[in-house]
Amino acid sequence: MPRKRSRPFNKNDVKFVFENYSEMTASQIAEELGISKFQVSKIVSELRARGVDLPKKTAKRPNPVDEFLKEANIPIKKKSDTKKKK
């Protein structure tokens, strides 16, 4: 199967990434713009290399295991509860 090729990013793409990086995941931005996730991360790294202070991400991909447990009404244990104590 041939690999899907992305188009080159442009100035408007950089502006969109700069404005929406903290609220959207890289996958969401890539899908919206029609570029690859790699290109989104390249834009971000180039902006940071040039001294632009991008805010930390607030949007993260939800954990599918946690979502399943919530739907099934199964209590979720904290990671510290599952470790053995010495």
CNS distance restraints for C-alpha pairs under 8 A (distance, minus, plus):
assign (resid   6 and name CA) (resid  34 and name CA) 6.97 0.50 0.50
assign (resid   6 and name CA) (resid  35 and name CA) 5.18 0.50 0.50
assign (resid   6 and name CA) (resid  36 and name CA) 6.07 0.50 0.50
assign (resid   7 and name CA) (resid  34 and name CA) 7.36 0.50 0.50
assign (resid   7 and name CA) (resid  35 and name CA) 6.10 0.50 0.50
assign (resid   8 and name CA) (resid  35 and name CA) 7.42 0.50 0.50
assign (resid   9 and name CA) (resid  13 and name CA) 5.91 0.50 0.50
assign (resid   9 and name CA) (resid  14 and name CA) 7.45 0.50 0.50
assign (resid   9 and name CA) (resid  35 and name CA) 6.95 0.50 0.50
assign (resid   9 and name CA) (resid  39 and name CA) 7.39 0.50 0.50
assign (resid  10 and name CA) (resid  14 and name CA) 6.52 0.50 0.50
assign (resid  11 and name CA) (resid  15 and name CA) 6.32 0.50 0.50
assign (resid  12 and name CA) (resid  16 and name CA) 6.18 0.50 0.50
assign (resid  13 and name CA) (resid  17 and name CA) 6.16 0.50 0.50
assign (resid  13 and name CA) (resid  33 and name CA) 6.86 0.50 0.50
assign (resid  14 and name CA) (resid  18 and name CA) 6.09 0.50 0.50
assign (resid  14 and name CA) (resid  43 and name CA) 6.51 0.50 0.50
assign (resid  15 and name CA) (resid  19 and name CA) 6.19 0.50 0.50
assign (resid  16 and name CA) (resid  20 and name CA) 6.00 0.50 0.50
assign (resid  16 and name CA) (resid  21 and name CA) 7.99 0.50 0.50
assign (resid  17 and name CA) (resid  21 and name CA) 5.24 0.50 0.50
assign (resid  17 and name CA) (resid  29 and name CA) 7.01 0.50 0.50
assign (resid  17 and name CA) (resid  40 and name CA) 7.14 0.50 0.50
assign (resid  17 and name CA) (resid  43 and name CA) 7.60 0.50 0.50
assign (resid  17 and name CA) (resid  44 and name CA) 7.56 0.50 0.50
assign (resid  18 and name CA) (resid  44 and name CA) 7.74 0.50 0.50
assign (resid  18 and name CA) (resid  54 and name CA) 7.26 0.50 0.50
assign (resid  20 and name CA) (resid  24 and name CA) 6.02 0.50 0.50
assign (resid  20 and name CA) (resid  29 and name CA) 7.84 0.50 0.50
assign (resid  21 and name CA) (resid  25 and name CA) 7.04 0.50 0.50
assign (resid  21 and name CA) (resid  26 and name CA) 7.47 0.50 0.50
assign (resid  21 and name CA) (resid  29 and name CA) 7.76 0.50 0.50
assign (resid  21 and name CA) (resid  54 and name CA) 7.79 0.50 0.50
assign (resid  21 and name CA) (resid  55 and name CA) 7.85 0.50 0.50
assign (resid  21 and name CA) (resid  57 and name CA) 6.89 0.50 0.50
assign (resid  22 and name CA) (resid  54 and name CA) 7.80 0.50 0.50
assign (resid  22 and name CA) (resid  55 and name CA) 6.02 0.50 0.50
assign (resid  22 and name CA) (resid  56 and name CA) 5.98 0.50 0.50
assign (resid  22 and name CA) (resid  57 and name CA) 4.24 0.50 0.50
assign (resid  22 and name CA) (resid  58 and name CA) 5.46 0.50 0.50
assign (resid  22 and name CA) (resid  59 and name CA) 6.40 0.50 0.50
assign (resid  23 and name CA) (resid  57 and name CA) 6.67 0.50 0.50
assign (resid  23 and name CA) (resid  58 and name CA) 5.78 0.50 0.50
assign (resid  23 and name CA) (resid  59 and name CA) 5.11 0.50 0.50
assign (resid  24 and name CA) (resid  28 and name CA) 6.08 0.50 0.50
assign (resid  24 and name CA) (resid  29 and name CA) 6.45 0.50 0.50
assign (resid  24 and name CA) (resid  57 and name CA) 7.86 0.50 0.50
assign (resid  24 and name CA) (resid  58 and name CA) 7.83 0.50 0.50
assign (resid  24 and name CA) (resid  59 and name CA) 5.35 0.50 0.50
assign (resid  24 and name CA) (resid  60 and name CA) 7.68 0.50 0.50
assign (resid  25 and name CA) (resid  29 and name CA) 6.34 0.50 0.50
assign (resid  25 and name CA) (resid  59 and name CA) 5.87 0.50 0.50
assign (resid  25 and name CA) (resid  60 and name CA) 6.14 0.50 0.50
assign (resid  25 and name CA) (resid  61 and name CA) 7.04 0.50 0.50
assign (resid  26 and name CA) (resid  30 and name CA) 6.00 0.50 0.50
assign (resid  26 and name CA) (resid  37 and name CA) 5.67 0.50 0.50
assign (resid  26 and name CA) (resid  40 and name CA) 6.24 0.50 0.50
assign (resid  26 and name CA) (resid  41 and name CA) 7.22 0.50 0.50
assign (resid  27 and name CA) (resid  31 and name CA) 6.06 0.50 0.50
assign (resid  27 and name CA) (resid  36 and name CA) 7.91 0.50 0.50
assign (resid  27 and name CA) (resid  37 and name CA) 5.73 0.50 0.50
assign (resid  28 and name CA) (resid  32 and name CA) 6.11 0.50 0.50
assign (resid  29 and name CA) (resid  33 and name CA) 6.14 0.50 0.50
assign (resid  29 and name CA) (resid  37 and name CA) 7.83 0.50 0.50
assign (resid  29 and name CA) (resid  40 and name CA) 7.34 0.50 0.50
assign (resid  30 and name CA) (resid  34 and name CA) 5.64 0.50 0.50
assign (resid  30 and name CA) (resid  35 and name CA) 4.92 0.50 0.50
assign (resid  30 and name CA) (resid  36 and name CA) 5.27 0.50 0.50
assign (resid  30 and name CA) (resid  37 and name CA) 5.39 0.50 0.50
assign (resid  30 and name CA) (resid  39 and name CA) 7.91 0.50 0.50
assign (resid  30 and name CA) (resid  40 and name CA) 6.46 0.50 0.50
assign (resid  31 and name CA) (resid  35 and name CA) 6.73 0.50 0.50
assign (resid  31 and name CA) (resid  36 and name CA) 7.60 0.50 0.50
assign (resid  35 and name CA) (resid  39 and name CA) 6.49 0.50 0.50
assign (resid  35 and name CA) (resid  40 and name CA) 7.44 0.50 0.50
assign (resid  36 and name CA) (resid  40 and name CA) 6.58 0.50 0.50
assign (resid  37 and name CA) (resid  41 and name CA) 6.29 0.50 0.50
assign (resid  38 and name CA) (resid  42 and name CA) 6.07 0.50 0.50
assign (resid  39 and name CA) (resid  43 and name CA) 6.15 0.50 0.50
assign (resid  40 and name CA) (resid  44 and name CA) 6.33 0.50 0.50
assign (resid  41 and name CA) (resid  45 and name CA) 6.09 0.50 0.50
assign (resid  42 and name CA) (resid  46 and name CA) 6.06 0.50 0.50
assign (resid  43 and name CA) (resid  47 and name CA) 6.15 0.50 0.50
assign (resid  44 and name CA) (resid  48 and name CA) 6.21 0.50 0.50
assign (resid  45 and name CA) (resid  49 and name CA) 6.04 0.50 0.50
assign (resid  46 and name CA) (resid  50 and name CA) 6.31 0.50 0.50
assign (resid  47 and name CA) (resid  51 and name CA) 6.63 0.50 0.50
assign (resid  47 and name CA) (resid  52 and name CA) 5.41 0.50 0.50
assign (resid  48 and name CA) (resid  52 and name CA) 5.02 0.50 0.50
assign (resid  48 and name CA) (resid  53 and name CA) 6.45 0.50 0.50
assign (resid  48 and name CA) (resid  54 and name CA) 7.09 0.50 0.50
assign (resid  62 and name CA) (resid  66 and name CA) 7.88 0.50 0.50
assign (resid  62 and name CA) (resid  67 and name CA) 7.46 0.50 0.50
assign (resid  63 and name CA) (resid  67 and name CA) 6.40 0.50 0.50
assign (resid  64 and name CA) (resid  68 and name CA) 6.20 0.50 0.50
assign (resid  65 and name CA) (resid  69 and name CA) 6.28 0.50 0.50
assign (resid  66 and name CA) (resid  70 and name CA) 6.20 0.50 0.50
assign (resid  66 and name CA) (resid  76 and name CA) 7.56 0.50 0.50
assign (resid  67 and name CA) (resid  71 and name CA) 6.27 0.50 0.50
assign (resid  68 and name CA) (resid  72 and name CA) 6.13 0.50 0.50
assign (resid  69 and name CA) (resid  73 and name CA) 5.97 0.50 0.50
assign (resid  69 and name CA) (resid  74 and name CA) 5.09 0.50 0.50
assign (resid  69 and name CA) (resid  75 and name CA) 7.06 0.50 0.50
assign (resid  69 and name CA) (resid  76 and name CA) 7.00 0.50 0.50
assign (resid  70 and name CA) (resid  74 and name CA) 6.26 0.50 0.50
assign (resid  70 and name CA) (resid  75 and name CA) 7.58 0.50 0.50
assign (resid  77 and name CA) (resid  81 and name CA) 6.37 0.50 0.50
assign (resid  77 and name CA) (resid  82 and name CA) 7.27 0.50 0.50
assign (resid  78 and name CA) (resid  82 and name CA) 6.99 0.50 0.50
assign (resid  79 and name CA) (resid  83 and name CA) 6.88 0.50 0.50
